Amino acid sequence: MLTKAEYIQARDKAAQMMKDAGVVINQKEIEEMDVADFGLNDLMVEGGQMLTFFNTDRISAKVIALFPRQTLPEHWHTAYGQDPGKEETIRVIWGTLYFCREGENTLKMAKIPKGKEEFYTAREETVMTPGSQITVEPGVKHWFQAGDEGAVAFSFSSSARDALDPFTDKNIVRITKIVD
Ligand code: ZN
């Protein structure tokens, strides 16, 4: 849950980060930005700010801003009807992003949020800086955390049905409640 004031503050700060990273965005897109606390009520620790350029039945493009050390919780993309699940490419354009996916445990720079070890099982870490990109196949668990300055990244993918994606932490609610 976020208050309206918390939502606006996070949204506008994220919009400024996106603009500073050189991304051209319009006011309508900013006003529709998804500020997600994943129902965990600790936005600056586990959360994310996602602005959608478009999301059709086939393709999707977004820009994601993460505040310093903010973590987008572990999740994966499942099949939906004929769609085998979202294939997603994350391309960093500003800051540093610690990207973790299923594989050999090479976790070094990312810090799993306190007490949440069981919800962060994907531990093959890649340190991403502007110009680096990673493509994640459907079904592969992943999560990512911004470095000490924050991060801005593009997310290019097949159609996004994020509200249906499972998270390792079953306490997560994907649609953030915003209250007055
Ligand atoms: Zn994902």
Backbone and ligand atoms as CSV (ligand in chain L), in Angstrom:
chain,resi,resn,atom,element,x,y,z
A,1,MET,N,N,0.832,-1.197,0.000
A,1,MET,CA,C,0.000,0.000,0.000
A,1,MET,C,C,0.871,1.254,0.000
A,2,LEU,N,N,0.480,2.194,-0.833
A,2,LEU,CA,C,1.163,3.489,-0.867
A,2,LEU,C,C,0.112,4.571,-0.680
A,3,THR,N,N,0.504,5.655,-0.020
A,3,THR,CA,C,-0.414,6.795,-0.003
A,3,THR,C,C,-0.264,7.505,-1.338
A,4,LYS,N,N,-1.250,8.295,-1.672
A,4,LYS,CA,C,-1.206,9.069,-2.906
A,4,LYS,C,C,0.056,9.932,-2.946
A,5,ALA,N,N,0.386,10.533,-1.804
A,5,ALA,CA,C,1.572,11.403,-1.731
A,5,ALA,C,C,2.860,10.606,-1.964
A,6,GLU,N,N,2.923,9.408,-1.393
A,6,GLU,CA,C,4.106,8.554,-1.600
A,6,GLU,C,C,4.218,8.140,-3.067
A,7,TYR,N,N,3.061,7.823,-3.650
A,7,TYR,CA,C,3.039,7.439,-5.060
A,7,TYR,C,C,3.581,8.561,-5.932
A,8,ILE,N,N,3.056,9.762,-5.723
A,8,ILE,CA,C,3.451,10.903,-6.561
A,8,ILE,C,C,4.931,11.228,-6.382
A,9,GLN,N,N,5.400,11.174,-5.144
A,9,GLN,CA,C,6.802,11.478,-4.875
A,9,GLN,C,C,7.723,10.473,-5.598
A,10,ALA,N,N,7.399,9.189,-5.478
A,10,ALA,CA,C,8.220,8.145,-6.125
A,10,ALA,C,C,8.120,8.255,-7.638
A,11,ARG,N,N,6.926,8.481,-8.122
A,11,ARG,CA,C,6.685,8.573,-9.560
A,11,ARG,C,C,7.484,9.728,-10.167
A,12,ASP,N,N,7.410,10.890,-9.532
A,12,ASP,CA,C,8.079,12.053,-10.103
A,12,ASP,C,C,9.600,11.937,-10.011
A,13,LYS,N,N,10.075,11.325,-8.942
A,13,LYS,CA,C,11.514,11.109,-8.801
A,13,LYS,C,C,12.001,10.133,-9.888
A,14,ALA,N,N,11.230,9.088,-10.112
A,14,ALA,CA,C,11.586,8.098,-11.143
A,14,ALA,C,C,11.535,8.731,-12.527
A,15,ALA,N,N,10.543,9.577,-12.764
A,15,ALA,CA,C,10.429,10.247,-14.073
A,15,ALA,C,C,11.658,11.116,-14.321
A,16,GLN,N,N,12.116,11.801,-13.279
A,16,GLN,CA,C,13.302,12.643,-13.428
A,16,GLN,C,C,14.531,11.800,-13.748
A,17,MET,N,N,14.645,10.650,-13.087
A,17,MET,CA,C,15.782,9.742,-13.377
A,17,MET,C,C,15.743,9.289,-14.832
A,18,MET,N,N,14.547,8.967,-15.313
A,18,MET,CA,C,14.412,8.517,-16.706
A,18,MET,C,C,14.810,9.637,-17.663
A,19,LYS,N,N,14.338,10.849,-17.379
A,19,LYS,CA,C,14.680,11.997,-18.235
A,19,LYS,C,C,16.183,12.265,-18.195
A,20,ASP,N,N,16.748,12.220,-16.993
A,20,ASP,CA,C,18.190,12.462,-16.858
A,20,ASP,C,C,19.003,11.401,-17.602
A,21,ALA,N,N,18.414,10.218,-17.758
A,21,ALA,CA,C,19.100,9.145,-18.486
A,21,ALA,C,C,18.931,9.319,-19.999
A,22,GLY,N,N,18.165,10.351,-20.387
A,22,GLY,CA,C,18.027,10.644,-21.818
A,22,GLY,C,C,16.782,10.063,-22.470
A,23,VAL,N,N,15.870,9.540,-21.666
A,23,VAL,CA,C,14.654,8.948,-22.229
A,23,VAL,C,C,13.586,10.036,-22.362
A,24,VAL,N,N,13.005,10.133,-23.547
A,24,VAL,CA,C,11.957,11.123,-23.781
A,24,VAL,C,C,10.617,10.489,-23.398
A,25,ILE,N,N,9.962,11.083,-22.417
A,25,ILE,CA,C,8.673,10.547,-21.945
A,25,ILE,C,C,7.681,11.693,-21.849
A,26,ASN,N,N,6.415,11.376,-21.999
A,26,ASN,CA,C,5.431,12.451,-21.927
A,26,ASN,C,C,4.644,12.396,-20.618
A,27,GLN,N,N,3.920,13.478,-20.372
A,27,GLN,CA,C,3.233,13.634,-19.091
A,27,GLN,C,C,2.202,12.530,-18.850
A,28,LYS,N,N,1.506,12.144,-19.915
A,28,LYS,CA,C,0.490,11.090,-19.766
A,28,LYS,C,C,1.144,9.775,-19.323
A,29,GLU,N,N,2.280,9.471,-19.931
A,29,GLU,CA,C,2.995,8.251,-19.543
A,29,GLU,C,C,3.453,8.322,-18.087
A,30,ILE,N,N,3.917,9.507,-17.699
A,30,ILE,CA,C,4.359,9.682,-16.306
A,30,ILE,C,C,3.180,9.453,-15.363
A,31,GLU,N,N,2.046,10.037,-15.715
A,31,GLU,CA,C,0.881,9.924,-14.838
A,31,GLU,C,C,0.357,8.489,-14.743
A,32,GLU,N,N,0.693,7.673,-15.748
A,32,GLU,CA,C,0.250,6.274,-15.717
A,32,GLU,C,C,1.351,5.336,-15.221
A,33,MET,N,N,2.443,5.897,-14.739
A,33,MET,CA,C,3.556,5.065,-14.298
A,33,MET,C,C,3.126,4.121,-13.171
A,34,ASP,N,N,3.648,2.913,-13.242
A,34,ASP,CA,C,3.377,1.921,-12.209
A,34,ASP,C,C,4.464,2.041,-11.137
A,35,VAL,N,N,4.061,2.453,-9.951
A,35,VAL,CA,C,4.967,2.429,-8.800
A,35,VAL,C,C,4.522,1.233,-7.979
A,36,ALA,N,N,5.374,0.208,-7.924
A,36,ALA,CA,C,4.956,-1.051,-7.295
A,36,ALA,C,C,5.690,-1.277,-5.986
A,37,ASP,N,N,4.929,-1.456,-4.935
A,37,ASP,CA,C,5.563,-1.874,-3.664
A,37,ASP,C,C,5.308,-3.359,-3.419
A,38,PHE,N,N,4.662,-4.008,-4.387
A,38,PHE,CA,C,4.390,-5.447,-4.347
A,38,PHE,C,C,3.649,-5.870,-3.083
A,39,GLY,N,N,2.922,-4.919,-2.524
A,39,GLY,CA,C,2.134,-5.227,-1.326
A,39,GLY,C,C,2.968,-5.442,-0.079
A,40,LEU,N,N,4.277,-5.122,-0.167
A,40,LEU,CA,C,5.174,-5.399,0.968
A,40,LEU,C,C,5.394,-4.177,1.859
A,41,ASN,N,N,4.867,-3.041,1.428
A,41,ASN,CA,C,4.900,-1.807,2.236
A,41,ASN,C,C,6.308,-1.336,2.611
A,42,ASP,N,N,7.261,-1.582,1.705
A,42,ASP,CA,C,8.626,-1.126,1.968
A,42,ASP,C,C,9.262,-0.745,0.630
A,43,LEU,N,N,8.628,0.239,-0.024
A,43,LEU,CA,C,8.944,0.583,-1.419
A,43,LEU,C,C,10.428,0.763,-1.704
A,44,MET,N,N,11.134,1.467,-0.816
A,44,MET,CA,C,12.540,1.779,-1.096
A,44,MET,C,C,13.429,0.539,-1.018
A,45,VAL,N,N,12.950,-0.514,-0.345
A,45,VAL,CA,C,13.728,-1.753,-0.243
A,45,VAL,C,C,13.309,-2.732,-1.342
A,46,GLU,N,N,12.024,-3.032,-1.413
A,46,GLU,CA,C,11.515,-3.922,-2.452
A,46,GLU,C,C,10.429,-3.182,-3.218
A,47,GLY,N,N,10.720,-2.866,-4.472
A,47,GLY,CA,C,9.766,-2.116,-5.273
A,47,GLY,C,C,10.343,-1.795,-6.633
A,48,GLY,N,N,9.594,-0.997,-7.402
A,48,GLY,CA,C,10.086,-0.602,-8.714
A,48,GLY,C,C,9.146,0.390,-9.359
A,49,GLN,N,N,9.702,1.185,-10.295
A,49,GLN,CA,C,8.926,2.181,-11.021
A,49,GLN,C,C,9.008,1.832,-12.510
A,50,MET,N,N,7.871,1.492,-13.092
A,50,MET,CA,C,7.827,1.028,-14.472
A,50,MET,C,C,6.932,1.936,-15.316
A,51,LEU,N,N,7.494,2.471,-16.390
A,51,LEU,CA,C,6.714,3.291,-17.319
A,51,LEU,C,C,6.570,2.495,-18.615
A,52,THR,N,N,5.337,2.324,-19.049
A,52,THR,CA,C,5.075,1.521,-20.244
A,52,THR,C,C,4.950,2.414,-21.476
A,53,PHE,N,N,5.752,2.103,-22.511
A,53,PHE,CA,C,5.608,2.811,-23.787
A,53,PHE,C,C,4.429,2.217,-24.557
A,54,PHE,N,N,4.403,0.893,-24.605
A,54,PHE,CA,C,3.288,0.192,-25.241
A,54,PHE,C,C,3.316,-1.257,-24.781
A,55,ASN,N,N,2.156,-1.884,-24.846
A,55,ASN,CA,C,2.036,-3.299,-24.481
A,55,ASN,C,C,0.880,-3.860,-25.304
A,56,THR,N,N,1.244,-4.443,-26.454
A,56,THR,CA,C,0.208,-5.004,-27.325
A,56,THR,C,C,0.075,-6.498,-27.036
A,57,ASP,N,N,-0.716,-7.195,-27.825
A,57,ASP,CA,C,-0.861,-8.642,-27.641
A,57,ASP,C,C,0.426,-9.391,-27.989
A,58,ARG,N,N,1.381,-8.705,-28.639
A,58,ARG,CA,C,2.597,-9.396,-29.076
A,58,ARG,C,C,3.892,-8.830,-28.504
A,59,ILE,N,N,3.967,-7.511,-28.341
A,59,ILE,CA,C,5.231,-6.921,-27.875
A,59,ILE,C,C,4.992,-5.847,-26.831
A,60,SER,N,N,6.054,-5.558,-26.088
A,60,SER,CA,C,5.953,-4.581,-25.018
A,60,SER,C,C,7.292,-3.868,-24.837
A,61,ALA,N,N,7.237,-2.596,-24.488
A,61,ALA,CA,C,8.459,-1.856,-24.168
A,61,ALA,C,C,8.190,-0.965,-22.969
A,62,LYS,N,N,9.113,-0.997,-22.038
A,62,LYS,CA,C,8.985,-0.218,-20.810
A,62,LYS,C,C,10.320,0.388,-20.448
A,63,VAL,N,N,10.288,1.359,-19.570
A,63,VAL,CA,C,11.521,1.825,-18.943
A,63,VAL,C,C,11.307,1.677,-17.434
A,64,ILE,N,N,12.333,1.180,-16.782
A,64,ILE,CA,C,12.267,0.911,-15.344
A,64,ILE,C,C,13.299,1.784,-14.644
A,65,ALA,N,N,12.880,2.475,-13.588
A,65,ALA,CA,C,13.833,3.202,-12.752
A,65,ALA,C,C,13.811,2.572,-11.367
A,66,LEU,N,N,14.988,2.298,-10.855
A,66,LEU,CA,C,15.093,1.785,-9.486
A,66,LEU,C,C,15.921,2.758,-8.666
A,67,PHE,N,N,15.451,3.031,-7.468
A,67,PHE,CA,C,16.177,3.919,-6.561
A,67,PHE,C,C,17.376,3.160,-5.986
A,68,PRO,N,N,18.317,3.892,-5.359
A,68,PRO,CA,C,19.513,3.224,-4.831
A,68,PRO,C,C,19.168,1.987,-4.005
A,69,ARG,N,N,19.720,0.866,-4.438
A,69,ARG,CA,C,19.585,-0.431,-3.761
A,69,ARG,C,C,18.156,-0.975,-3.711
A,70,GLN,N,N,17.256,-0.326,-4.409
A,70,GLN,CA,C,15.879,-0.854,-4.485
A,70,GLN,C,C,15.916,-2.181,-5.263
A,71,THR,N,N,15.139,-3.140,-4.807
A,71,THR,CA,C,15.163,-4.487,-5.378
A,71,THR,C,C,13.823,-4.850,-5.994
A,72,LEU,N,N,13.867,-5.287,-7.224
A,72,LEU,CA,C,12.657,-5.809,-7.858
A,72,LEU,C,C,12.611,-7.310,-7.552
A,73,PRO,N,N,11.609,-7.741,-6.787
A,73,PRO,CA,C,11.619,-9.103,-6.234
A,73,PRO,C,C,11.643,-10.221,-7.277
A,74,GLU,N,N,12.101,-11.374,-6.804
A,74,GLU,CA,C,12.250,-12.540,-7.686
A,74,GLU,C,C,10.909,-13.029,-8.233
A,75,HIS,N,N,10.894,-13.235,-9.526
A,75,HIS,CA,C,9.687,-13.690,-10.217
A,75,HIS,C,C,10.092,-14.426,-11.485
A,76,TRP,N,N,9.120,-14.962,-12.181
A,76,TRP,CA,C,9.367,-15.551,-13.489
A,76,TRP,C,C,8.122,-15.346,-14.337
A,77,HIS,N,N,8.260,-15.624,-15.627
A,77,HIS,CA,C,7.164,-15.353,-16.554
A,77,HIS,C,C,6.597,-16.675,-17.061
A,78,THR,N,N,5.325,-16.882,-16.822
A,78,THR,CA,C,4.683,-18.163,-17.126
A,78,THR,C,C,3.921,-18.124,-18.453
A,79,ALA,N,N,3.592,-19.319,-18.924
A,79,ALA,CA,C,2.810,-19.461,-20.147
A,79,ALA,C,C,1.396,-18.927,-19.931
A,80,TYR,N,N,0.842,-18.432,-21.026
A,80,TYR,CA,C,-0.525,-17.923,-20.977
A,80,TYR,C,C,-1.182,-18.264,-22.307
A,81,GLY,N,N,-2.145,-19.200,-22.300
A,81,GLY,CA,C,-2.774,-19.634,-23.549
A,81,GLY,C,C,-1.728,-20.184,-24.502
A,82,GLN,N,N,-1.656,-19.646,-25.713
A,82,GLN,CA,C,-0.692,-20.088,-26.739
A,82,GLN,C,C,0.695,-19.490,-26.499
A,83,ASP,N,N,0.752,-18.477,-25.641
A,83,ASP,CA,C,2.004,-17.764,-25.399
A,83,ASP,C,C,2.854,-18.566,-24.405
A,84,PRO,N,N,4.106,-18.926,-24.775
A,84,PRO,CA,C,4.941,-19.705,-23.847
A,84,PRO,C,C,5.384,-18.912,-22.611
A,85,GLY,N,N,5.104,-17.604,-22.608
A,85,GLY,CA,C,5.524,-16.767,-21.484
A,85,GLY,C,C,6.411,-15.654,-21.982
A,86,LYS,N,N,6.506,-14.618,-21.198
A,86,LYS,CA,C,7.235,-13.423,-21.630
A,86,LYS,C,C,8.735,-13.679,-21.741
A,87,GLU,N,N,9.285,-13.365,-22.916
A,87,GLU,CA,C,10.736,-13.306,-23.090
A,87,GLU,C,C,11.106,-11.844,-22.951
A,88,GLU,N,N,12.080,-11.564,-22.118
A,88,GLU,CA,C,12.345,-10.181,-21.724
A,88,GLU,C,C,13.827,-9.847,-21.873
A,89,THR,N,N,14.096,-8.705,-22.494
A,89,THR,CA,C,15.473,-8.210,-22.546
A,89,THR,C,C,15.565,-6.933,-21.723
A,90,ILE,N,N,16.471,-6.952,-20.768
A,90,ILE,CA,C,16.728,-5.786,-19.929
A,90,ILE,C,C,18.011,-5.142,-20.427
A,91,ARG,N,N,17.934,-3.849,-20.762
A,91,ARG,CA,C,19.115,-3.117,-21.228
A,91,ARG,C,C,19.316,-1.889,-20.333
A,92,VAL,N,N,20.427,-1.862,-19.671
A,92,VAL,CA,C,20.708,-0.767,-18.740
A,92,VAL,C,C,21.175,0.466,-19.513
A,93,ILE,N,N,20.635,1.629,-19.128
A,93,ILE,CA,C,21.071,2.865,-19.793
A,93,ILE,C,C,21.679,3.879,-18.825
A,94,TRP,N,N,21.482,3.635,-17.542
A,94,TRP,CA,C,22.083,4.550,-16.550
A,94,TRP,C,C,22.282,3.803,-15.239
A,95,GLY,N,N,23.382,4.087,-14.556
A,95,GLY,CA,C,23.625,3.483,-13.246
A,95,GLY,C,C,24.121,2.051,-13.352
A,96,THR,N,N,23.986,1.350,-12.257
A,96,THR,CA,C,24.443,-0.043,-12.180
A,96,THR,C,C,23.281,-0.901,-11.725
A,97,LEU,N,N,23.170,-2.065,-12.348
A,97,LEU,CA,C,22.098,-2.995,-11.998
A,97,LEU,C,C,22.723,-4.361,-11.738
A,98,TYR,N,N,22.395,-4.931,-10.589
A,98,TYR,CA,C,22.835,-6.297,-10.279
A,98,TYR,C,C,21.703,-7.214,-10.653
A,99,PHE,N,N,21.936,-7.989,-11.692
A,99,PHE,CA,C,20.878,-8.829,-12.246
A,99,PHE,C,C,21.150,-10.280,-11.857
A,100,CYS,N,N,20.178,-10.905,-11.223
A,100,CYS,CA,C,20.374,-12.283,-10.754
A,100,CYS,C,C,19.345,-13.194,-11.393
A,101,ARG,N,N,19.816,-14.323,-11.894
A,101,ARG,CA,C,18.902,-15.316,-12.458
A,101,ARG,C,C,19.358,-16.705,-12.027
A,102,GLU,N,N,18.514,-17.687,-12.312
A,102,GLU,CA,C,18.814,-19.069,-11.947
A,102,GLU,C,C,20.128,-19.484,-12.576
A,103,GLY,N,N,20.935,-20.222,-11.849
A,103,GLY,CA,C,22.218,-20.697,-12.363
A,103,GLY,C,C,23.176,-20.913,-11.216
A,104,GLU,N,N,24.455,-20.882,-11.555
A,104,GLU,CA,C,25.508,-21.058,-10.560
A,104,GLU,C,C,25.474,-19.878,-9.592
A,105,ASN,N,N,25.712,-20.119,-8.326
A,105,ASN,CA,C,25.689,-19.023,-7.342
A,105,ASN,C,C,26.957,-18.179,-7.450
A,106,THR,N,N,26.789,-16.975,-8.030
A,106,THR,CA,C,27.916,-16.045,-8.147
A,106,THR,C,C,27.569,-14.728,-7.474
A,107,LEU,N,N,26.581,-14.779,-6.592
A,107,LEU,CA,C,26.097,-13.570,-5.922
A,107,LEU,C,C,27.222,-12.895,-5.142
A,108,LYS,N,N,27.420,-11.597,-5.434
A,108,LYS,CA,C,28.525,-10.900,-4.798
A,108,LYS,C,C,28.130,-9.472,-4.431
A,109,MET,N,N,27.624,-8.732,-5.402
A,109,MET,CA,C,27.356,-7.312,-5.193
A,109,MET,C,C,25.944,-7.039,-4.687
A,110,ALA,N,N,24.979,-7.784,-5.205
A,110,ALA,CA,C,23.593,-7.562,-4.769
A,110,ALA,C,C,23.442,-8.051,-3.336
A,111,LYS,N,N,22.638,-7.306,-2.580
A,111,LYS,CA,C,22.398,-7.704,-1.192
A,111,LYS,C,C,20.937,-8.102,-1.066
A,112,ILE,N,N,20.705,-9.345,-0.715
A,112,ILE,CA,C,19.334,-9.816,-0.542
A,112,ILE,C,C,18.706,-9.054,0.627
A,113,PRO,N,N,17.489,-8.514,0.417
A,113,PRO,CA,C,16.849,-7.779,1.515
A,113,PRO,C,C,16.822,-8.631,2.796
A,114,LYS,N,N,17.080,-7.952,3.908
A,114,LYS,CA,C,17.185,-8.629,5.212
A,114,LYS,C,C,16.023,-9.568,5.513
A,115,GLY,N,N,16.369,-10.782,5.894
A,115,GLY,CA,C,15.353,-11.749,6.300
A,115,GLY,C,C,14.569,-12.367,5.150
A,116,LYS,N,N,14.958,-12.039,3.898
A,116,LYS,CA,C,14.193,-12.496,2.733
A,116,LYS,C,C,14.934,-13.556,1.914
A,117,GLU,N,N,15.965,-14.161,2.503
A,117,GLU,CA,C,16.810,-15.108,1.751
A,117,GLU,C,C,15.998,-16.169,1.011
A,118,GLU,N,N,14.965,-16.686,1.652
A,118,GLU,CA,C,14.205,-17.783,1.037
A,118,GLU,C,C,13.447,-17.345,-0.220
A,119,PHE,N,N,13.274,-16.041,-0.375
A,119,PHE,CA,C,12.522,-15.533,-1.515
A,119,PHE,C,C,13.421,-15.076,-2.665
A,120,TYR,N,N,14.738,-15.231,-2.465
A,120,TYR,CA,C,15.700,-14.838,-3.496
A,120,TYR,C,C,16.613,-16.035,-3.763
A,121,THR,N,N,16.115,-16.957,-4.597
A,121,THR,CA,C,16.816,-18.225,-4.822
A,121,THR,C,C,17.715,-18.178,-6.055
A,122,ALA,N,N,17.446,-17.253,-6.980
A,122,ALA,CA,C,18.227,-17.132,-8.217
A,122,ALA,C,C,19.473,-16.317,-7.895
A,123,ARG,N,N,20.644,-16.946,-8.027
A,123,ARG,CA,C,21.841,-16.272,-7.510
A,123,ARG,C,C,23.002,-16.207,-8.494
A,124,GLU,N,N,22.689,-16.355,-9.782
A,124,GLU,CA,C,23.750,-16.127,-10.774
A,124,GLU,C,C,23.720,-14.650,-11.121
A,125,GLU,N,N,24.720,-13.933,-10.651
A,125,GLU,CA,C,24.710,-12.472,-10.742
A,125,GLU,C,C,25.507,-11.952,-11.937
A,126,THR,N,N,24.932,-10.947,-12.591
A,126,THR,CA,C,25.650,-10.202,-13.628
A,126,THR,C,C,25.607,-8.733,-13.243
A,127,VAL,N,N,26.755,-8.094,-13.232
A,127,VAL,CA,C,26.811,-6.663,-12.950
A,127,VAL,C,C,26.623,-5.936,-14.273
A,128,MET,N,N,25.541,-5.169,-14.356
A,128,MET,CA,C,25.207,-4.490,-15.611
A,128,MET,C,C,25.436,-2.991,-15.490
A,129,THR,N,N,26.065,-2.427,-16.509
A,129,THR,CA,C,26.299,-0.991,-16.582
A,129,THR,C,C,25.729,-0.505,-17.912
A,130,PRO,N,N,25.653,0.797,-18.150
A,130,PRO,CA,C,25.016,1.276,-19.382
A,130,PRO,C,C,25.578,0.604,-20.637
A,131,GLY,N,N,24.657,0.113,-21.440
A,131,GLY,CA,C,25.039,-0.586,-22.667
A,131,GLY,C,C,25.015,-2.092,-22.516
A,132,SER,N,N,24.894,-2.588,-21.283
A,132,SER,CA,C,24.803,-4.057,-21.164
A,132,SER,C,C,23.362,-4.505,-21.148
A,133,GLN,N,N,23.128,-5.671,-21.696
A,133,GLN,CA,C,21.767,-6.201,-21.750
A,133,GLN,C,C,21.762,-7.705,-21.543
A,134,ILE,N,N,20.619,-8.177,-21.056
A,134,ILE,CA,C,20.433,-9.602,-20.771
A,134,ILE,C,C,19.058,-9.993,-21.270
A,135,THR,N,N,18.969,-11.156,-21.902
A,135,THR,CA,C,17.665,-11.686,-22.310
A,135,THR,C,C,17.313,-12.861,-21.407
A,136,VAL,N,N,16.119,-12.796,-20.835
A,136,VAL,CA,C,15.665,-13.851,-19.921
A,136,VAL,C,C,14.563,-14.644,-20.608
A,137,GLU,N,N,14.751,-15.955,-20.637
A,137,GLU,CA,C,13.758,-16.835,-21.243
A,137,GLU,C,C,12.572,-17.027,-20.296
A,138,PRO,N,N,11.415,-17.374,-20.862
A,138,PRO,CA,C,10.255,-17.642,-20.001
A,138,PRO,C,C,10.577,-18.734,-18.977
A,139,GLY,N,N,10.026,-18.600,-17.805
A,139,GLY,CA,C,10.171,-19.638,-16.777
A,139,GLY,C,C,11.425,-19.538,-15.930
A,140,VAL,N,N,12.374,-18.672,-16.321
A,140,VAL,CA,C,13.629,-18.543,-15.570
A,140,VAL,C,C,13.451,-17.492,-14.464
A,141,LYS,N,N,13.667,-17.930,-13.227
A,141,LYS,CA,C,13.515,-16.997,-12.096
A,141,LYS,C,C,14.583,-15.909,-12.160
A,142,HIS,N,N,14.163,-14.686,-11.874
A,142,HIS,CA,C,15.120,-13.571,-11.872
A,142,HIS,C,C,14.654,-12.449,-10.958
A,143,TRP,N,N,15.610,-11.664,-10.524
A,143,TRP,CA,C,15.340,-10.465,-9.732
A,143,TRP,C,C,16.504,-9.531,-9.960
A,144,PHE,N,N,16.333,-8.272,-9.627
A,144,PHE,CA,C,17.451,-7.365,-9.803
A,144,PHE,C,C,17.397,-6.217,-8.819
A,145,GLN,N,N,18.581,-5.661,-8.591
A,145,GLN,CA,C,18.749,-4.606,-7.597
A,145,GLN,C,C,19.628,-3.507,-8.184
A,146,ALA,N,N,19.245,-2.261,-7.916
A,146,ALA,CA,C,20.059,-1.137,-8.372
A,146,ALA,C,C,21.279,-1.002,-7.472
A,147,GLY,N,N,22.343,-0.458,-8.032
A,147,GLY,CA,C,23.536,-0.134,-7.249
A,147,GLY,C,C,23.278,1.084,-6.369
A,148,ASP,N,N,24.332,1.608,-5.780
A,148,ASP,CA,C,24.195,2.691,-4.788
A,148,ASP,C,C,23.646,3.995,-5.355
A,149,GLU,N,N,23.710,4.180,-6.674
A,149,GLU,CA,C,23.189,5.426,-7.271
A,149,GLU,C,C,21.813,5.253,-7.897
A,150,GLY,N,N,21.325,3.999,-7.943
A,150,GLY,CA,C,20.080,3.721,-8.644
A,150,GLY,C,C,20.383,3.222,-10.039
A,151,ALA,N,N,19.341,2.987,-10.817
A,151,ALA,CA,C,19.530,2.468,-12.177
A,151,ALA,C,C,18.310,2.792,-13.025
A,152,VAL,N,N,18.572,2.935,-14.324
A,152,VAL,CA,C,17.487,3.077,-15.294
A,152,VAL,C,C,17.764,2.063,-16.405
A,153,ALA,N,N,16.726,1.317,-16.779
A,153,ALA,CA,C,16.897,0.271,-17.798
A,153,ALA,C,C,15.653,0.191,-18.666
A,154,PHE,N,N,15.867,-0.219,-19.904
A,154,PHE,CA,C,14.741,-0.546,-20.773
A,154,PHE,C,C,14.366,-2.007,-20.548
A,155,SER,N,N,13.088,-2.311,-20.696
A,155,SER,CA,C,12.627,-3.697,-20.729
A,155,SER,C,C,11.872,-3.876,-22.036
A,156,PHE,N,N,12.473,-4.657,-22.943
A,156,PHE,CA,C,11.820,-4.990,-24.209
A,156,PHE,C,C,11.366,-6.437,-24.093
A,157,SER,N,N,10.143,-6.717,-24.471
A,157,SER,CA,C,9.681,-8.097,-24.274
A,157,SER,C,C,8.538,-8.446,-25.211
A,158,SER,N,N,8.219,-9.730,-25.179
A,158,SER,CA,C,6.951,-10.132,-25.768
A,158,SER,C,C,5.870,-9.607,-24.816
A,159,SER,N,N,4.640,-9.814,-25.183
A,159,SER,CA,C,3.538,-9.224,-24.439
A,159,SER,C,C,3.667,-9.447,-22.928
A,160,ALA,N,N,3.458,-8.378,-22.161
A,160,ALA,CA,C,3.601,-8.451,-20.703
A,160,ALA,C,C,2.241,-8.640,-20.052
A,161,ARG,N,N,2.156,-9.672,-19.243
A,161,ARG,CA,C,0.954,-9.879,-18.419
A,161,ARG,C,C,1.439,-9.986,-16.981
A,162,ASP,N,N,2.073,-8.875,-16.544
A,162,ASP,CA,C,2.805,-8.880,-15.278
A,162,ASP,C,C,1.919,-9.245,-14.091
A,163,ALA,N,N,0.640,-8.908,-14.193
A,163,ALA,CA,C,-0.251,-9.178,-13.062
A,163,ALA,C,C,-0.399,-10.682,-12.827
A,164,LEU,N,N,-0.064,-11.495,-13.852
A,164,LEU,CA,C,-0.214,-12.948,-13.730
A,164,LEU,C,C,1.089,-13.642,-13.336
A,165,ASP,N,N,2.207,-12.905,-13.354
A,165,ASP,CA,C,3.499,-13.534,-13.109
A,165,ASP,C,C,3.660,-13.964,-11.660
A,166,PRO,N,N,4.129,-15.187,-11.453
A,166,PRO,CA,C,4.356,-15.620,-10.077
A,166,PRO,C,C,5.640,-15.034,-9.472
A,167,PHE,N,N,5.585,-14.779,-8.186
A,167,PHE,CA,C,6.737,-14.320,-7.409
A,167,PHE,C,C,7.095,-15.412,-6.407
A,168,THR,N,N,8.375,-15.502,-6.062
A,168,THR,CA,C,8.797,-16.516,-5.089
A,168,THR,C,C,8.175,-16.217,-3.728
A,169,ASP,N,N,8.107,-14.948,-3.371
A,169,ASP,CA,C,7.511,-14.527,-2.103
A,169,ASP,C,C,5.992,-14.483,-2.270
A,170,LYS,N,N,5.333,-15.424,-1.617
A,170,LYS,CA,C,3.876,-15.527,-1.791
A,170,LYS,C,C,3.112,-14.387,-1.103
A,171,ASN,N,N,3.832,-13.579,-0.331
A,171,ASN,CA,C,3.176,-12.411,0.285
A,171,ASN,C,C,2.971,-11.282,-0.715
A,172,ILE,N,N,3.590,-11.436,-1.893
A,172,ILE,CA,C,3.545,-10.346,-2.871
A,172,ILE,C,C,2.170,-10.230,-3.536
A,173,VAL,N,N,1.735,-8.980,-3.644
A,173,VAL,CA,C,0.521,-8.647,-4.384
A,173,VAL,C,C,0.985,-7.705,-5.497
A,174,ARG,N,N,0.803,-8.115,-6.747
A,174,ARG,CA,C,1.407,-7.360,-7.843
A,174,ARG,C,C,0.762,-5.991,-8.067
A,175,ILE,N,N,-0.540,-5.907,-7.813
A,175,ILE,CA,C,-1.211,-4.617,-8.029
A,175,ILE,C,C,-1.124,-3.805,-6.730
A,176,THR,N,N,-0.428,-2.689,-6.825
A,176,THR,CA,C,-0.222,-1.875,-5.632
A,176,THR,C,C,-1.468,-1.042,-5.316
A,177,LYS,N,N,-1.826,-1.103,-4.057
A,177,LYS,CA,C,-2.984,-0.335,-3.612
A,177,LYS,C,C,-2.524,1.082,-3.274
A,178,ILE,N,N,-3.219,2.060,-3.840
A,178,ILE,CA,C,-2.894,3.462,-3.539
A,178,ILE,C,C,-4.070,4.074,-2.800
A,179,VAL,N,N,-3.789,4.614,-1.624
A,179,VAL,CA,C,-4.864,5.173,-0.796
A,179,VAL,C,C,-4.661,6.676,-0.596
A,180,ASP,N,N,-5.705,7.373,-0.283
A,180,ASP,CA,C,-5.628,8.834,-0.081
A,180,ASP,C,C,-4.923,9.188,1.228
L,1,ZN,ZN,ZN,10.826,-10.275,-15.366
